[in-house]
Amino acid sequence: MKKFIMVMIVIGVMLFSFIISIAHPFQAIDSPKAENGTLDLTNWSFKENGAIKLEGEWELYKERLLTPSELAGYNEYAEVRQYFDPSATRSMKQLFSLEDIRGGGIGARTYKLHIHLGEEPQHALALKLSNIKTSSKLYVNGQEVGGHGQVSLDAKQAKAGNRGYEVYFEAGSSSIEIVLQVANYSHYNFPYHYSIWLGSANSIASQTSSGLAIELTGAAICFIIFIYHLYVAVHTRVIGSLYFSLMFLCLTIMFLNSGELMLVGIFQHAPYELLLKLVWICRIGLRILLQLYLVHQVAGLLSPAFHKFTMSTYWLSLIFILLFDSVVYTKIIEYMSLYFLGIMTYLFWRLFRKWLQLDHRSLRNDVLIYLVIVFFWMISYYNTALYSLGLISNKSIGSMAVASFIFISQLLLAIRYIRSEERIKRMDKVKEDFLVNSAYYLRGPLDSMLSMTANGIEREKNKNQLIESDAYIQYKMMNQLVRRVIHQVNATIDLALLRNKELKLNRESVPLKASLTRAVEAITVFGKEKGIAVKLDVHPTMKIIGDEERMYQVLYALIRQAANRTGATAVSVSASLSGSMICISVQDDGTYISSSRQSQLFDPNIIDDTDAGLTMYMTRALVQAMDGRLELDWSIEGKGNCFKLRLPGYMNRHELQVDDSQQQLEIRTESLLPAWNELSSHETKQQTVLIVEDQYYNIQTLQDMLVKNGYVVLYAYSGEEAMPILAASSVDLVLVDMTLQGQSGIELCRQIRNQYSMIELPVILMAVGVEYDELERGFEAGANDFLHKPFVELEVLARVKGMLSLQEASRLAVQHELSFLQAQIKPHFIYNAINTMISLCYVNPEQAAKLLTDFSQYLRLVFDVDNAGNAIALSKELELIQVYVGIERMRFGDKYKLELDVPEQLQEVRIPSLCIQPLVENAIKHGLYSKEEGGTIKVAVRLHDRELSITVSDDGVGMSEAQLKQLLESHDQTGVGFGNVQKRIRQQQHASLTLHSEQGKGTEVTIRFMIRHEITN
């Protein structure tokens, strides 16, 4: 592995170095250089020697922008003329000279160079200019031929551009005069290492296109790496991958802004300041992200204090760049590069120390690669910093280092991937060997258990009991479970043989119909009351070319899965010949397979209560081993499912003269559990648990645990069966399997919550190896708790008892609060009634006697309400209303009228006690009392889709909007009428109270709540 890594690193670095050298050509050492503003190229051949970099002494005119015509007056500007090499590098002395520190690159300049060619060129020439900050204008032989930005002696009129460009021209003579005007007011840049090349048009165009291709390729590679790692970070939630992805996003932007400055070309109208800030943010961002990534990957790499300090300096640098103009921050940031170089060097040293200290081989290898990555990044950073400071003239070494950084970082990922694959293969081999060895060891004990349970079944049968004993049921269930385990053991062994290509298949002609009949007769389905009809539509002469036993195994698995599907009552098998293949369809009318389950249908790693994943995976593997194909043809809700099986075969119609293709068979079924309505006959004091589970042995296990501890157990195989049981029985707790066929347990939980609150009917979800996201969705659907499979009796009983105790405590708390609120109303009404009777004793003793009789009737009704609890029949509430209105009419005559609009079939609907009478009393006292002529109170009751609405309305004085708002929002009402009713209604599940009033017209109050059972006419 080490040799492979070293070879790949060397090859990669050499390849990238070659490519980068094309993008950044080096100047020949013996190339001519200008002296005193003149360059002699009489001995230079552009065809043989290629392009030449214009190095040497140019004429320099500081703080002037001179045109070729102005420079023609040689003597006028002779005293300000200097000679300067704009492509040269600086010395360390110049780096810290006062002139450079104060801003040698700020201002305007004019450069002039005269070139002797010897003879007039026969082909077009070209000039390529780059790294000239921040605006320029170029003249060749007196003609303006190019430029970028806008040059000016006034800083306000100058416009920065900072983009390289090429110009193509005909020399027209044996000499060339180049005049270059430069203006820079926005970038604190030292006037060094301008890159100006002269060559044939073809060589310059080739150099430009090569540079563009290399930079665009590098940007594309970095962007692809960024997308890949961002995807990994989002799906794995690994912060290290996020750091790595953002690093390559920064590299993408830097590639687009290097050399040919493609970023400037793409965003031509973007402000120069904005693009320059973006580049610097990416440069510093790379340092931040690299340090964050290494600290995250290598534990203890940096001390927390040093890490925080360096991060703070990086972030302060970013803030400084964002807040100030480039002319300010570029003056400082170039020198800050030396500080950043120190941090990078220290980081490299810490990695090297960590590499020496580690003992674990794989960790040492990882740190070694991090060390190489930081090493190449340091080289790139050193190169860039020295170039920016003007100390070197070329960034080729830095570009090669960046390329090496990219290559080695991806090589690190490749090594990790290879290492993970090897580890996974080793673990798979260990797991496979363990499973196969365990399977072989289990065969003997399982065969013995099968024989013992079969003998137990026979003994119980010989007792000739009229009712199947508990022992018979237990033996039968144990027998089926052992058969299932043996089937899984055999499948595990066969799967291992298939993967190692050691499974022997005896290919022969196998009669299809005989194999189907054999498979149907061998199947017994448990948990269903009636037998499952099987229709075979197979021609008797059809034969499969394959292994007979494996063929039987495949057919047995497909038909058994179809018969065991929830809701299945019939299975049909048909076959047809298509060329050299026989197409077999196995169709059932059971619950359809959801899209999520279809994706897991052939996955052997899916863990649930059934062996469907392993069975279907093994079945398809056997089919493929016999050169066939197995797939789910369709699955439609309300219709069922169909699997298509294609195997090599043929049909010989001459063997039989009579076509008896169709045949009716039946799969045996046994219901070892009694029907749920038989179990529902129990004492009302016992608590009832409903189990919704599609595997009969899980139901039996839970039933054994719960029944012996005094609980009554009901069961259902699906959500469709569960909801009618909840409507017909008083259930205290529901245990729901999350992986029900058809409607999932989570969907059933949502359906239950539409009718019952979490206090009224708790729900506990059950599953094997549930994922966090699925568990979260279960609790969001309204589940109270979660129970793991396989079941542990202690845990099951603890959760069931705890949930039922909590439910009972919550019910008592709510009932006590409602009773307290209800009790407030009774004294309130009695107080008003007694006051009325006292007043009548003085005015009309006979009416007082009549009122006293009505009041005694009221007391009788109140006592009936107390005995009934918090809910009474609607008819009882209406009696109370009539008594109260009668009392008020005795006092005020016929001033008040009462109209009842209540359908007969709703008279016995149970409602919260004393929820209508206080509203009628308020209507009289606050709505009609102030109205001289009195009025009418209407009580209307309606039922729509199990929603009961009770409306109390009057045509009294009504309320203003302010009064209405105060009544609805007040939490400190002195009266106990409306506020009491409003609070009690809010305590009800799915209940609401609305109030509408208009001053001068009356008030209307509507109460709505759901009733659980349908009302029949």
TALIN-V78732 format. One line per field, one symbol per residue. ss: DSSP state (h for helix, s for strand, l for the rest). A space follows every 10 residues. Layout:
ss = ???
//
This chain:
ss = lhhhhhhhhh hhhhhhhhhh hhhlllllll lllssllsss lllllhhhhl lssllslsss sslllllhhh hllhhhhhhh ssssllllll lhhhhllhhh hlllllssss ssssssllll llllssssss llllssssss llssssssls llllllllsl llllsssssl llllssssss ssssllllll llllssssss hhhhhhhhhh hhhhhhhhhh hhhhhhhhhh hhhhhhllhh hhhhhhhhhh hhhhhhllll lhhhhhllll lhhhhhhhhh hhhhhhhhhh hhhhhhhlll lllhhhhhhh hhhhhhhhhh hhhllhhhhh hhhhhhhhhh hhhhhhhhhh hhhhhhhlll hhhhhhhhhh hhhhhhhhhh hhhhhhhhll lllllhhhhh hhhhhhhhhh hhhhhhhhhh hhhhhhhhhh hhhhhhhhhh hhhhhhhhhh hhhhhhhhhh hllllllllh hhhhhhhhhh hhhhhhhhhh hhhhhhhhhl llllllssss shhhhhhhhh hhlsssllll lsssssslll lsssssshhh hhhhhhhhhh hhhhllllls ssssssssll ssssssssll llllhhhhll llllllllll lhhhhhhhhh hhhhhlllss ssssssllls ssssssssss slllllllll lsssssssss lllllhhhhl lllllllsss sslllhhhhh hhhhhhhlll lsssssllhh hhhhhhhhll llssssslll llllhhhhhh hhhlllllll lsssssslll lhhhhhhhhh llllssssll llhhhhhhhh hhhhhhhhhh hhhhhhhhhh hhhhhhhhhh hhhhhhhhhh hhhlhhhhhh hhhhhhhhhh hhhhhhhhll ssshhhhhhh hhhhhhhhhh hhhhhsssss sslhhhllls ssllllhhhh hhhhhhhhll llllssssss ssssllssss ssssllllll hhhhhhhhhl lllllllhhh hhhhhhllll ssssssssll lsssssssss lllllll
//
